[in-house]
Amino acid sequence: MINRYLSHIAFSKEFGRQMRFITGPRQAGKTTEAKEFLKKQNCLDLYYNWDQKKVKDRYRQDSHFFVQDLFKITPFDEKRWLCLDEIHKYPKWKNILKDFFDSYGEENGFIVTGSARLDMLRKSGDSLAGRYFTFRLNPVTLSELSGQDWQEPPPEALNWIEERLNHQYKEEALAQLLAFSGFPEPLLAASSRFHRKWQDDYVERLVQEDLRDLTRIQELGNIVTLMQLLPSKVSAPLSVNSLAEDMHLSFSTVATYLKTLELGLLIFRIPPYSKKISRSITKEQKAYFFDWTRLADPSARFENYAAVEIKILTELWTDAGLGRFAVHFIRDRDGKETDFLILRENKPWLLAEAKLSRTAIDYHHKKNSRILGDIPFVQIVKEEGVAEKREGHFYQISASRFF
């Protein structure tokens, strides 16, 4: 069992009586985490999967059906917790949750789990305003796989990097992640045959189930085609015009398809940062897969992996209430890039670059660091055995140590 950091955050008493909405990519482990927490609270019998006919039948017979189950439970903690898995697939689910929470939310905790559709539908209205907090469960990170304890970031990025230098190398764990993704099933199976079969099935199920229900797109086959084209576009700003030409479709159609892949949590995009960066011109975003193993090219796969790790870190910190973090990239008129810029409270906090092997730190990274207020820069490399502090606040560290 992998110790996921979300469990230390989402179920904290600091977040009061609010319902916990847990979203994230399909098969990232949301149900597993919810059940594990219920088990620790002696509330596993209060898990309800709304995909099951018996749960829906019980609700139709008695709208507060779970009350009879509550009194059979003696929780280990001060209150009982219920999990309503996939309830967002039921008609008028928001009204149902509002009724449940307003009637029983003072004495009981509610966990609501779901993937793309829950994340989209919760944004479509405010009937639940003030009644829930959202937490994101993403693929497994290297530190989770390695069993490291959850750590909050210090206020200064420099201190955070120095802490990374004290970590141990986790070469085998990193190799496992790069080969099999951060999705629990293929990661723990560590079988190439299982991984390939799982990967094919994942896309088929997501396209035929989640995306079909989420959108009105008729030609879902075009989504699959776009999925096949995107791996070669990772690591460079994504040109929708170029994709439209490749697919012989209009710009707006391809833009809609990309948005659909984002809604389905197959990909995510990182925007460019231009404030205070002279000669920064690109408005195109960079796209990455949640499953970096879809990329065959070693360099692109490693950059994609680094992007996911950084995205997860910033989202965990944000969801934990430690600050508002965001990830951008920088590209100037000369085509020079810095892969990642982390913002904290909308201010530049840390620059990072992903490389396969140890190399000199390019001048444009130093320039960007200076322009952005002399913030730290770290070059994250796949090569093992690298843990260097360069001049000033510039570092080069192996990914197996940094992450």
C-alpha positions, -999 to +999 in steps of 0.1 A: +000+000+000+015+033-011+011+061+014-005+090-005+000+125+007-035+135+000-048+114+029-028+137+053-043+167+037-079+161+027-090+145+059-074+170+082-096+184+110-083+218+100-108+218+071-138+217+095-171+202+085-170+208+048-175+179+024-143+166+009-145+165-029-117+143-043-111+145-080-084+134-103-076+112-133-094+079-137-077+051-118-054+074-099-065+058-066-094+080-053-117+051-043-088+033-027-078+063-006-113+070+005-119+034+016-085+033+034-095+063+054-130+049+062-113+017+073-091+036+097-122+053+111-141+020+114-166+034+088-160+012+059-196+001+059-205+037+051-190+035+016-217+038-011-209+034-048-237+051-068-228+031-099-244+001-081-281-005-086-286-015-049-275+019-037-297+038-061-326+015-052-321+022-015-321+059-022-353+058-042-370+038-013-357+062+014-339+094+005-320+093+038-313+055+035-278+057+051-291+069+085-300+034+095-264+024+088-250+053+109-262+039+142-246+005+136-211+022+135-190+031+164-162+053+149-127+053+162-127+091+160-152+116+172-175+114+141-186+090+114-175+094+078-194+085+047-181+082+012-205+088-018-186+075-048-197+084-083-228+102-070-223+129-096-236+104-122-270+105-105-296+131-116-298+162-095-268+150-074-261+185-061-295+188-046-291+154-030-257+163-015-271+196-003-299+178+015-275+152+030-250+178+042-276+203+056-293+175+075-263+155+088-232+175+081-227+188+117-223+153+132-209+134+102-182+138+075-189+134+038-164+123+012-174+127-025-151+110-051-152+112-089-130+121-119-135+144-148-173+148-147-174+156-110-147+183-115-165+198-144-200+197-130-191+211-096-180+243-115-213+247-133-232+261-104-230+272-068-258+253-051-231+237-029-212+269-023-195+269+011-203+233+018-172+216+003-135+218-003-118+202-034-087+181-033-069+166-062-054+131-063-029+127-091-006+099-101+019+085-076+050+107-070+086+094-064+085+105-028+052+086-022+066+055-039+098+057-018+078+060+015+090+095+024+070+115+049+048+144+038+067+176+041+055+212+038+076+236+018+095+263+037+088+299+027+120+303+007+126+281-024+164+282-016+157+263+017+135+238-001+162+230-026+188+226+002+165+201+018+164+182-015+202+179-014+199+159+018+176+133+003+188+098-007+190+087-044+160+065-053+172+052-086+152+020-087+119+038-078+125+064-105+132+038-131+100+020-122+080+053-125+095+062-158+088+027-172+053+021-159+038+056-150+025+069-117-009+051-120-010+026-091-021-006-110+006-007-138+032+009-114+028-019-088+024-047-114+057-036-130+050-057-160+055-045-195+027-067-208+002-056-182+012-020-187+006-020-225-028-037-220-038-014-192-028+017-213-049+006-243-079-002-221-075+031-202-080+053-233-108+031-246-127+033-214-121+070-209-132+079-245-162+056-246-174+064-211-162+097-196-157+118-227-188+105-245-209+116-215-190+149-209-192+162-244-214+162-275-186+153-298-198+127-323-165+118-339-147+104-309-123+086-332-107+120-338-099+122-301-080+090-304-061+104-335-052+135-315-039+113-287-016+097-312-003+130-325+003+147-292+033+128-279+055+143-306+044+178-296+054+175-259+083+197-247+075+225-272+047+252-272+017+235-287+005+249-320-032+243-325-029+255-361-003+228-368-025+201-353-055+214-373-034+210-405-022+175-395-058+164-388-074+183-417-098+200-393-106+235-383-088+254-355-119+256-333-126+219-337-091+209-326-092+234-298-124+218-286-108+183-288-078+196-267-101+210-241-120+177-240-087+158-233-081+183-205-116+178-191-110+140-192-077+145-173-056+128-200-035+159-205-028+192-188-014+224-201+011+249-187+009+285-198+038+308-207+049+335-183+058+369-197+056+395-169+090+412-165+105+389-191+116+411-220+112+397-255+089+370-243+065+364-272+048+330-272+012+327-261+010+290-270+008+266-240+028+234-235+008+202-232+018+172-211+003+138-204-006+126-169+008+093-182+043+101-194+048+066-206+029+075-238+061+092-249+087+071-265+114+097-268+135+096-236+141+133-233+104+142-239+093+115-215+116+127-187+105+163-192+068+152-191+076+132-159+092+163-143+062+184-153+038+160-136+059+158-104+060+196-102+023+200-110+015+175-082+037+193-057+022+227-064-014+213-063-008+195-030+006+227-014-023+247-027-049+222-016-033+220+018-039+257+022-001+265+023-004+292-004-015+296-040+010+280-063+010+278-101+034+265-128+044+283-160+072+281-185+094+308-202+103+311-239+118+343-254+121+355-290+153+335-296+134+303-288+153+299-255+132+281-228+132+275-191+109+245-187+093+255-154+086+285-133+068+280-100+048+310-088+039+314-051+012+340-044+016+351-081+053+359-075+082+340-091+095+315-066+116+289-084+129+281-119+136+245-130+149+228-161+147+191-170+177+174-187+187+138-193+223+143-181+246+166-162+256+197-182+265+233-179+237+257-169+228+278-199+231+316-198+194+322-205+184+305-173+207+328-153+193+358-172+157+347-163+166+342-127+181+377-125+151+393-142+126+376-119+143+388-088+173+365-084+151+335-077+168+300-074+173+278-104+176+240-103+185+218-132+169+184-126+187+156-144+179+119-150+216+110-146+223+095-112+248+107-086+244+145-093+240+168-063+258+201-070+255+236-058+268+259-085+277+296-082+251+316-063+217+301-061+221+277-090+219+239-085+220+207-105+204+176-089+195+141-099+157+136-102+159+105-080+172+128-053+153+160-060+118+145-062 
